[in-house]
Amino acid sequence: MITGNNRKMGAGKNILAGVAGGILGGITMNLIGGRGITGFNLWSLFVATIGAVIVLLIVNAFKKKAH
């Protein structure tokens, strides 16, 4: 919804990108000294969402270069 990949990638790839983004967001926040994924709460949802958006933007950039 946020990056417009829903129909292009399909559900499975979107879920994988979301999980990868959540992990990436949590690790990144921990590395820069912030709180990463701390459980099931609003902050963790925010961090995971930002990470997933970044992963999807990177996927879009690589797809555009491939075409």
Gaussian input, Z-matrix of N, CA and C with variables (Angstrom, degrees):
# hf/3-21g

backbone

0 1
 N
 C     1     B1
 C     2     B2     1     A1
 N     3     B3     2     A2     1     D1
 C     4     B4     3     A3     2     D2
 C     5     B5     4     A4     3     D3
 N     6     B6     5     A5     4     D4
 C     7     B7     6     A6     5     D5
 C     8     B8     7     A7     6     D6
 N     9     B9     8     A8     7     D7
 C    10    B10     9     A9     8     D8
 C    11    B11    10    A10     9     D9
 N    12    B12    11    A11    10    D10
 C    13    B13    12    A12    11    D11
 C    14    B14    13    A13    12    D12
 N    15    B15    14    A14    13    D13
 C    16    B16    15    A15    14    D14
 C    17    B17    16    A16    15    D15
 N    18    B18    17    A17    16    D16
 C    19    B19    18    A18    17    D17
 C    20    B20    19    A19    18    D18
 N    21    B21    20    A20    19    D19
 C    22    B22    21    A21    20    D20
 C    23    B23    22    A22    21    D21
 N    24    B24    23    A23    22    D22
 C    25    B25    24    A24    23    D23
 C    26    B26    25    A25    24    D24
 N    27    B27    26    A26    25    D25
 C    28    B28    27    A27    26    D26
 C    29    B29    28    A28    27    D27
 N    30    B30    29    A29    28    D28
 C    31    B31    30    A30    29    D29
 C    32    B32    31    A31    30    D30
 N    33    B33    32    A32    31    D31
 C    34    B34    33    A33    32    D32
 C    35    B35    34    A34    33    D33
 N    36    B36    35    A35    34    D34
 C    37    B37    36    A36    35    D35
 C    38    B38    37    A37    36    D36
 N    39    B39    38    A38    37    D37
 C    40    B40    39    A39    38    D38
 C    41    B41    40    A40    39    D39
 N    42    B42    41    A41    40    D40
 C    43    B43    42    A42    41    D41
 C    44    B44    43    A43    42    D42
 N    45    B45    44    A44    43    D43
 C    46    B46    45    A45    44    D44
 C    47    B47    46    A46    45    D45
 N    48    B48    47    A47    46    D46
 C    49    B49    48    A48    47    D47
 C    50    B50    49    A49    48    D48
 N    51    B51    50    A50    49    D49
 C    52    B52    51    A51    50    D50
 C    53    B53    52    A52    51    D51
 N    54    B54    53    A53    52    D52
 C    55    B55    54    A54    53    D53
 C    56    B56    55    A55    54    D54
 N    57    B57    56    A56    55    D55
 C    58    B58    57    A57    56    D56
 C    59    B59    58    A58    57    D57
 N    60    B60    59    A59    58    D58
 C    61    B61    60    A60    59    D59
 C    62    B62    61    A61    60    D60
 N    63    B63    62    A62    61    D61
 C    64    B64    63    A63    62    D62
 C    65    B65    64    A64    63    D63
 N    66    B66    65    A65    64    D64
 C    67    B67    66    A66    65    D65
 C    68    B68    67    A67    66    D66
 N    69    B69    68    A68    67    D67
 C    70    B70    69    A69    68    D68
 C    71    B71    70    A70    69    D69
 N    72    B72    71    A71    70    D70
 C    73    B73    72    A72    71    D71
 C    74    B74    73    A73    72    D72
 N    75    B75    74    A74    73    D73
 C    76    B76    75    A75    74    D74
 C    77    B77    76    A76    75    D75
 N    78    B78    77    A77    76    D76
 C    79    B79    78    A78    77    D77
 C    80    B80    79    A79    78    D78
 N    81    B81    80    A80    79    D79
 C    82    B82    81    A81    80    D80
 C    83    B83    82    A82    81    D81
 N    84    B84    83    A83    82    D82
 C    85    B85    84    A84    83    D83
 C    86    B86    85    A85    84    D84
 N    87    B87    86    A86    85    D85
 C    88    B88    87    A87    86    D86
 C    89    B89    88    A88    87    D87
 N    90    B90    89    A89    88    D88
 C    91    B91    90    A90    89    D89
 C    92    B92    91    A91    90    D90
 N    93    B93    92    A92    91    D91
 C    94    B94    93    A93    92    D92
 C    95    B95    94    A94    93    D93
 N    96    B96    95    A95    94    D94
 C    97    B97    96    A96    95    D95
 C    98    B98    97    A97    96    D96
 N    99    B99    98    A98    97    D97
 C   100   B100    99    A99    98    D98
 C   101   B101   100   A100    99    D99
 N   102   B102   101   A101   100   D100
 C   103   B103   102   A102   101   D101
 C   104   B104   103   A103   102   D102
 N   105   B105   104   A104   103   D103
 C   106   B106   105   A105   104   D104
 C   107   B107   106   A106   105   D105
 N   108   B108   107   A107   106   D106
 C   109   B109   108   A108   107   D107
 C   110   B110   109   A109   108   D108
 N   111   B111   110   A110   109   D109
 C   112   B112   111   A111   110   D110
 C   113   B113   112   A112   111   D111
 N   114   B114   113   A113   112   D112
 C   115   B115   114   A114   113   D113
 C   116   B116   115   A115   114   D114
 N   117   B117   116   A116   115   D115
 C   118   B118   117   A117   116   D116
 C   119   B119   118   A118   117   D117
 N   120   B120   119   A119   118   D118
 C   121   B121   120   A120   119   D119
 C   122   B122   121   A121   120   D120
 N   123   B123   122   A122   121   D121
 C   124   B124   123   A123   122   D122
 C   125   B125   124   A124   123   D123
 N   126   B126   125   A125   124   D124
 C   127   B127   126   A126   125   D125
 C   128   B128   127   A127   126   D126
 N   129   B129   128   A128   127   D127
 C   130   B130   129   A129   128   D128
 C   131   B131   130   A130   129   D129
 N   132   B132   131   A131   130   D130
 C   133   B133   132   A132   131   D131
 C   134   B134   133   A133   132   D132
 N   135   B135   134   A134   133   D133
 C   136   B136   135   A135   134   D134
 C   137   B137   136   A136   135   D135
 N   138   B138   137   A137   136   D136
 C   139   B139   138   A138   137   D137
 C   140   B140   139   A139   138   D138
 N   141   B141   140   A140   139   D139
 C   142   B142   141   A141   140   D140
 C   143   B143   142   A142   141   D141
 N   144   B144   143   A143   142   D142
 C   145   B145   144   A144   143   D143
 C   146   B146   145   A145   144   D144
 N   147   B147   146   A146   145   D145
 C   148   B148   147   A147   146   D146
 C   149   B149   148   A148   147   D147
 N   150   B150   149   A149   148   D148
 C   151   B151   150   A150   149   D149
 C   152   B152   151   A151   150   D150
 N   153   B153   152   A152   151   D151
 C   154   B154   153   A153   152   D152
 C   155   B155   154   A154   153   D153
 N   156   B156   155   A155   154   D154
 C   157   B157   156   A156   155   D155
 C   158   B158   157   A157   156   D156
 N   159   B159   158   A158   157   D157
 C   160   B160   159   A159   158   D158
 C   161   B161   160   A160   159   D159
 N   162   B162   161   A161   160   D160
 C   163   B163   162   A162   161   D161
 C   164   B164   163   A163   162   D162
 N   165   B165   164   A164   163   D163
 C   166   B166   165   A165   164   D164
 C   167   B167   166   A166   165   D165
 N   168   B168   167   A167   166   D166
 C   169   B169   168   A168   167   D167
 C   170   B170   169   A169   168   D168
 N   171   B171   170   A170   169   D169
 C   172   B172   171   A171   170   D170
 C   173   B173   172   A172   171   D171
 N   174   B174   173   A173   172   D172
 C   175   B175   174   A174   173   D173
 C   176   B176   175   A175   174   D174
 N   177   B177   176   A176   175   D175
 C   178   B178   177   A177   176   D176
 C   179   B179   178   A178   177   D177
 N   180   B180   179   A179   178   D178
 C   181   B181   180   A180   179   D179
 C   182   B182   181   A181   180   D180
 N   183   B183   182   A182   181   D181
 C   184   B184   183   A183   182   D182
 C   185   B185   184   A184   183   D183
 N   186   B186   185   A185   184   D184
 C   187   B187   186   A186   185   D185
 C   188   B188   187   A187   186   D186
 N   189   B189   188   A188   187   D187
 C   190   B190   189   A189   188   D188
 C   191   B191   190   A190   189   D189
 N   192   B192   191   A191   190   D190
 C   193   B193   192   A192   191   D191
 C   194   B194   193   A193   192   D192
 N   195   B195   194   A194   193   D193
 C   196   B196   195   A195   194   D194
 C   197   B197   196   A196   195   D195
 N   198   B198   197   A197   196   D196
 C   199   B199   198   A198   197   D197
 C   200   B200   199   A199   198   D198

   B1=1.4439
   B2=1.5232
   B3=1.2970
   B4=1.4606
   B5=1.5268
   B6=1.3264
   B7=1.4626
   B8=1.5250
   B9=1.3180
   B10=1.4551
   B11=1.5148
   B12=1.3131
   B13=1.4646
   B14=1.5194
   B15=1.3080
   B16=1.4596
   B17=1.5159
   B18=1.3063
   B19=1.4651
   B20=1.5196
   B21=1.3076
   B22=1.4632
   B23=1.5266
   B24=1.3243
   B25=1.4596
   B26=1.5206
   B27=1.3013
   B28=1.4522
   B29=1.5161
   B30=1.3151
   B31=1.4640
   B32=1.5245
   B33=1.3206
   B34=1.4631
   B35=1.5138
   B36=1.3212
   B37=1.4655
   B38=1.5221
   B39=1.3350
   B40=1.4568
   B41=1.5235
   B42=1.3212
   B43=1.4664
   B44=1.5235
   B45=1.3329
   B46=1.4709
   B47=1.5264
   B48=1.3262
   B49=1.4655
   B50=1.5249
   B51=1.3246
   B52=1.4608
   B53=1.5174
   B54=1.3213
   B55=1.4684
   B56=1.5272
   B57=1.3304
   B58=1.4699
   B59=1.5225
   B60=1.3205
   B61=1.4604
   B62=1.5132
   B63=1.3188
   B64=1.4605
   B65=1.5154
   B66=1.3176
   B67=1.4660
   B68=1.5212
   B69=1.3304
   B70=1.4645
   B71=1.5290
   B72=1.3168
   B73=1.4633
   B74=1.5189
   B75=1.3295
   B76=1.4633
   B77=1.5147
   B78=1.3267
   B79=1.4663
   B80=1.5231
   B81=1.3267
   B82=1.4665
   B83=1.5178
   B84=1.3172
   B85=1.4698
   B86=1.5253
   B87=1.3253
   B88=1.4628
   B89=1.5248
   B90=1.3315
   B91=1.4638
   B92=1.5260
   B93=1.3336
   B94=1.4658
   B95=1.5233
   B96=1.3147
   B97=1.4531
   B98=1.5125
   B99=1.3128
   B100=1.4646
   B101=1.5134
   B102=1.3055
   B103=1.4624
   B104=1.5178
   B105=1.3016
   B106=1.4572
   B107=1.5157
   B108=1.3045
   B109=1.4548
   B110=1.5244
   B111=1.3324
   B112=1.4632
   B113=1.5176
   B114=1.2936
   B115=1.4594
   B116=1.5119
   B117=1.3005
   B118=1.4589
   B119=1.5189
   B120=1.3262
   B121=1.4594
   B122=1.5244
   B123=1.3150
   B124=1.4559
   B125=1.5305
   B126=1.3260
   B127=1.4640
   B128=1.5286
   B129=1.3185
   B130=1.4616
   B131=1.5205
   B132=1.3198
   B133=1.4594
   B134=1.5211
   B135=1.3192
   B136=1.4656
   B137=1.5269
   B138=1.3244
   B139=1.4693
   B140=1.5241
   B141=1.3287
   B142=1.4604
   B143=1.5245
   B144=1.3258
   B145=1.4633
   B146=1.5182
   B147=1.3185
   B148=1.4639
   B149=1.5327
   B150=1.3245
   B151=1.4620
   B152=1.5182
   B153=1.3334
   B154=1.4654
   B155=1.5210
   B156=1.3186
   B157=1.4673
   B158=1.5229
   B159=1.3135
   B160=1.4652
   B161=1.5302
   B162=1.3318
   B163=1.4657
   B164=1.5237
   B165=1.3296
   B166=1.4619
   B167=1.5240
   B168=1.3240
   B169=1.4642
   B170=1.5279
   B171=1.3163
   B172=1.4669
   B173=1.5255
   B174=1.3378
   B175=1.4671
   B176=1.5224
   B177=1.3352
   B178=1.4711
   B179=1.5231
   B180=1.3239
   B181=1.4614
   B182=1.5257
   B183=1.3313
   B184=1.4574
   B185=1.5218
   B186=1.3205
   B187=1.4679
   B188=1.5204
   B189=1.3263
   B190=1.4613
   B191=1.5195
   B192=1.3407
   B193=1.4647
   B194=1.5215
   B195=1.3256
   B196=1.4617
   B197=1.5246
   B198=1.3176
   B199=1.4753
   B200=1.4683
   A1=111.27
   A2=116.51
   A3=119.49
   A4=111.18
   A5=117.01
   A6=119.97
   A7=113.29
   A8=118.69
   A9=122.07
   A10=114.67
   A11=118.42
   A12=122.06
   A13=113.77
   A14=119.57
   A15=120.83
   A16=113.32
   A17=118.28
   A18=120.58
   A19=112.06
   A20=117.42
   A21=120.86
   A22=112.09
   A23=117.15
   A24=121.12
   A25=113.50
   A26=118.70
   A27=120.91
   A28=111.11
   A29=115.52
   A30=121.27
   A31=112.67
   A32=117.31
   A33=120.37
   A34=113.41
   A35=116.54
   A36=119.99
   A37=111.35
   A38=117.44
   A39=120.09
   A40=111.08
   A41=116.74
   A42=120.31
   A43=110.13
   A44=116.84
   A45=119.96
   A46=111.70
   A47=116.53
   A48=119.92
   A49=110.56
   A50=117.05
   A51=120.51
   A52=112.58
   A53=116.26
   A54=120.50
   A55=110.09
   A56=116.38
   A57=119.94
   A58=110.60
   A59=116.71
   A60=120.58
   A61=112.62
   A62=116.18
   A63=119.45
   A64=111.93
   A65=115.49
   A66=120.03
   A67=110.22
   A68=116.34
   A69=120.94
   A70=111.26
   A71=117.10
   A72=120.68
   A73=112.15
   A74=116.66
   A75=120.54
   A76=112.65
   A77=116.31
   A78=120.25
   A79=110.50
   A80=116.52
   A81=120.47
   A82=111.12
   A83=117.13
   A84=119.53
   A85=111.24
   A86=117.57
   A87=120.14
   A88=111.44
   A89=117.13
   A90=120.68
   A91=112.81
   A92=117.34
   A93=119.04
   A94=112.03
   A95=116.20
   A96=119.59
   A97=115.08
   A98=117.20
   A99=119.90
   A100=110.92
   A101=114.49
   A102=119.27
   A103=107.83
   A104=116.91
   A105=121.25
   A106=109.88
   A107=116.34
   A108=122.30
   A109=107.00
   A110=115.89
   A111=120.48
   A112=113.03
   A113=117.91
   A114=121.93
   A115=108.81
   A116=116.43
   A117=120.96
   A118=108.29
   A119=115.62
   A120=120.98
   A121=109.27
   A122=116.30
   A123=121.29
   A124=111.92
   A125=117.96
   A126=120.93
   A127=110.85
   A128=117.50
   A129=120.87
   A130=111.27
   A131=117.37
   A132=121.30
   A133=110.52
   A134=117.03
   A135=121.98
   A136=111.00
   A137=117.24
   A138=122.01
   A139=110.30
   A140=117.47
   A141=121.33
   A142=111.47
   A143=117.04
   A144=120.73
   A145=110.95
   A146=117.21
   A147=120.76
   A148=110.02
   A149=117.38
   A150=120.60
   A151=112.14
   A152=117.25
   A153=121.14
   A154=111.31
   A155=117.42
   A156=120.85
   A157=109.94
   A158=117.14
   A159=120.73
   A160=110.47
   A161=117.11
   A162=120.23
   A163=110.53
   A164=118.15
   A165=121.05
   A166=111.83
   A167=117.84
   A168=120.09
   A169=111.05
   A170=116.46
   A171=120.64
   A172=110.30
   A173=116.78
   A174=120.84
   A175=110.07
   A176=117.36
   A177=121.46
   A178=111.32
   A179=117.08
   A180=120.81
   A181=110.81
   A182=117.30
   A183=120.19
   A184=111.76
   A185=117.68
   A186=120.40
   A187=110.90
   A188=117.49
   A189=120.55
   A190=111.14
   A191=117.67
   A192=120.81
   A193=111.22
   A194=117.17
   A195=121.11
   A196=111.82
   A197=117.67
   A198=120.54
   A199=111.27
   D1=-43.31
   D2=-175.07
   D3=-74.64
   D4=-42.91
   D5=-177.09
   D6=-102.40
   D7=-1.44
   D8=177.35
   D9=76.09
   D10=27.76
   D11=-177.94
   D12=-100.17
   D13=-0.91
   D14=-171.83
   D15=-54.95
   D16=-51.51
   D17=-177.64
   D18=-79.04
   D19=-32.09
   D20=-176.52
   D21=-69.19
   D22=-40.67
   D23=-172.85
   D24=-95.81
   D25=-28.24
   D26=-174.89
   D27=86.19
   D28=165.77
   D29=-174.05
   D30=-65.07
   D31=-45.29
   D32=-176.24
   D33=-61.15
   D34=-47.16
   D35=179.94
   D36=-68.58
   D37=-34.47
   D38=176.63
   D39=-64.94
   D40=-40.37
   D41=178.54
   D42=-64.94
   D43=-45.19
   D44=178.49
   D45=-61.40
   D46=-41.85
   D47=178.20
   D48=-65.41
   D49=-37.20
   D50=178.25
   D51=-65.74
   D52=-43.12
   D53=178.09
   D54=-65.05
   D55=-45.56
   D56=177.98
   D57=-60.95
   D58=-40.18
   D59=178.49
   D60=-65.82
   D61=-38.89
   D62=177.09
   D63=-63.03
   D64=-43.11
   D65=177.66
   D66=-64.77
   D67=-46.55
   D68=179.05
   D69=-60.34
   D70=-43.80
   D71=179.13
   D72=-62.48
   D73=-43.57
   D74=179.14
   D75=-64.58
   D76=-44.43
   D77=179.22
   D78=-64.59
   D79=-43.99
   D80=-179.44
   D81=-61.32
   D82=-45.29
   D83=179.79
   D84=-63.37
   D85=-39.38
   D86=177.39
   D87=-64.69
   D88=-38.43
   D89=-178.67
   D90=-69.00
   D91=-33.68
   D92=-179.12
   D93=-89.28
   D94=5.43
   D95=173.59
   D96=96.21
   D97=1.25
   D98=178.14
   D99=-91.21
   D100=178.72
   D101=174.81
   D102=-83.84
   D103=128.79
   D104=178.04
   D105=-88.00
   D106=-132.13
   D107=177.92
   D108=-80.12
   D109=115.53
   D110=-174.58
   D111=-112.22
   D112=8.02
   D113=-177.76
   D114=136.43
   D115=-161.36
   D116=179.59
   D117=-95.50
   D118=91.47
   D119=179.94
   D120=-150.61
   D121=176.29
   D122=-175.46
   D123=-63.29
   D124=-40.69
   D125=-179.92
   D126=-61.96
   D127=-45.93
   D128=-179.91
   D129=-63.64
   D130=-38.43
   D131=176.60
   D132=-62.80
   D133=-41.64
   D134=178.16
   D135=-62.62
   D136=-48.53
   D137=-179.51
   D138=-61.30
   D139=-44.65
   D140=-179.88
   D141=-65.47
   D142=-38.77
   D143=179.50
   D144=-65.30
   D145=-45.78
   D146=178.64
   D147=-61.38
   D148=-43.42
   D149=177.73
   D150=-61.64
   D151=-41.83
   D152=179.59
   D153=-66.06
   D154=-40.24
   D155=178.05
   D156=-62.28
   D157=-42.33
   D158=179.25
   D159=-63.10
   D160=-44.19
   D161=178.41
   D162=-61.45
   D163=-43.35
   D164=-179.72
   D165=-66.89
   D166=-35.49
   D167=176.21
   D168=-65.95
   D169=-37.86
   D170=176.70
   D171=-65.75
   D172=-42.85
   D173=177.30
   D174=-59.80
   D175=-44.30
   D176=178.25
   D177=-60.23
   D178=-41.90
   D179=-178.86
   D180=-63.07
   D181=-41.92
   D182=178.85
   D183=-69.37
   D184=-35.39
   D185=178.45
   D186=-66.69
   D187=-38.74
   D188=179.70
   D189=-67.09
   D190=-35.98
   D191=178.18
   D192=-69.77
   D193=-30.13
   D194=-178.29
   D195=-73.46
   D196=-23.42
   D197=-177.49
   D198=-91.40

